């Protein structure tokens, strides 16, 4: 039975992020050499998508670095809802440019760079309490409330990579998938979500 996002414990949310990072890193490591410049989505090549998804790791540590301030977003979807409510007509173009910058930062050994980034991120997470404050461009949120959005980002993009990889792709772990589904449903407008799940319309909660 699908649980509400708020019914998941802080420990489960933390574990879901850890497992999502490990799955993402394993999927990147499984990518054949001849797939990197192929299409992963309409927007991204595999290489670009790996760089874009890697920001779900690098930004977590970056958001923990500034001195903590009073929390401005409460709840596990608060910061994401604020981001989606912000008028950003160039969001997709900006995301593409940031991914290309990240790709340059990761360097030519993309698999090794992602492995090291995943290791560094999980080490930082292991020494950071649940209610440490993350400072994002829009405001502040506790770590444990920030994690579901990062889990969702990793799961969605690793599923994209898994489709590009084809046979032999690592199977998705159950807990990150559950957290992502609960997170997406918490963001969704119920009526369009029902219509989309029954094949009647296309609907993107992040559009």
N, C-alpha and C positions, 0 to 999 in steps of 0.2 A: 504494500500500500504506500502511495506517495505521501511523504510527510511535508507539512508546511515548512517553509524556510526557517521560521522562528522555532520550530520544534526540534531542530537539529542542535545538538550540544556544541559548545565552543570547541571541545576536544575533537568532535567529528568534523567541524569546519576546518580546523587546523590540519587534521589528518587528510582531509580531502585535498587541500592545497598541496601538501607534501606528495601525495600519490599522483596528483595531476602533473606536478613538476617532473617526477620520475618517469611517468608515462610519456610526456613530451620529449624528454631527453632520450629515452629509449627509441622513440619513433624517429627522431632526427638521426640517431646513430644507425638506424636500419635503412635509411634512404640510399638506393643505389646511385653510383656516380653519374649515370646517364639521366637521372630524373631532376637534377637540381634546377635546370633552366626551363623545365616544362611548366605548364600551367597548373597551379593548385586551385585557383578560383578564377573568376572573370577578371579580377583586379590584380592578383598576385601570382608571380612565379613561385615555385617551391622555395627557392632561396630567399626571396623577399618575404614570404609568409613566415618562414622560420625566424627571420630577423624581427618581424612585426610581433610575433607571438613571444619572442624572448623579452620583450618589454614588460610582460606580465611578471617577469622575474626581476629585471633590473630596476623597474619603477618601485617595486615593493621596498627594496633596500633604500632607494633614493628618498622615498617618502618617509622613511623612519629616521633619516639623518638629521633634519632640522630640529632645533630645540622644541620640545612639546609645548602646545598651547591648548587652550580650552577647546573641547570637542564641539564642532558646529553641526555635524551630521550625525543623527541618531538612527540606528537601525541598519539592517544588513543590505538594504537597497538605497539608503539615503543619498550616498555620494553618486551612485549611478543615475538615479532619478534627476539629481541636480545637473549632471553632465548632459543627459538627454534633453532636459528642458532648456538648456542654453542654446540660443540661436547660433549655429555654426555652419554657414553655407559651404565652407571650404573644408569640412571635417575629413571627408574621404581623401581629398588631395593632401591635406596636412598629414594624415596618417601615412600616406604613401611616402612623403618626403622624410618623415621621421623613421620609417622602416629602412629607407636607403641610408640614412645617417647611421642607424644601428648596424646595418650590414657592414659598413666601413669600419665601425668600431670593433665588430667581432673578428674581422680579419679573414685571411684566406682559409684557415683551418676552422670551418664553421662547426663541425661536429665537436672538435676539441673545445672550442670557445663556449659552445652551449653547455657541454658537460661541466666545465669549470664554473660557468655562471649558475647553473643549477646547484652545484655543490656549495658555492658561496652563499647563495640565497637560502638554502635549507639550513646551513650552519648559522646564519644570522637569525632565522626564524626560531631555531632551537634555543637561542639565548635571549629571546624577546618575549615578554609577557603578553597575554592576550589583549590587555587593555592599554598597551603602549599606543601612543598617538601617531597616526600617519598624517603628514601634511601634504595635501594634494593642491593642484593649482586653484581649485574651487573652494577649498576649506579643509577642515580637519575631521578625522574619523578614527575610531579605535581600530587597532589591527584586526581584531576578530570580526568586526563589521565590514572591514575593507576586503577581507579575504574572499567572500563568495563571488564578488565580481571578477576577481583575478582567477578563481577556479573556473568560472564560466568562460572567460577569455581563453584560457589554456585548453579547456575541453573542446570548445567549438573549433578552434584552430588546429588542434591535434587531430580532430576528426577530419578536417579538410586535408591535412597531411596524410592521414591514413588512407583516404580515398585516392590520393595521388600515388601513394606507395603500392596499393593493390595487395596482392597475396603476400602473406608473411608479415603484415603489419601487426604490431603488438595490440592485444585486446584492451579495450578501455576498462579501467577499474571501476567497480560499481559505485563506490561512495562519491567520487567526483562527479559522475554522471547524475547521481541523485541530487547532489547539491546544485548542479547546473540547471537541471529541470525545475527544481523548486525555485531557484533564483529567477529563471526566465518567466515562470508562471506568476511570480510575485510582481514582475514588471508589466505583465500583459494586461491588456483590456480584455475582460472575459469573453465578450460576444465575438470579436474578431478572432480570438484564440480558438474558440469552439469551431467557428467556420473554417479556420485554417487547418485544424486537426482533423476535420472531416472532409478535407479536400475541396472545399467550396471557394476559397479565396487564397491569395498569397498575402502573408502578413509578416512583417518584420518588427519585432518589439524595439529594435535598436534604430529604426529609421527615423 
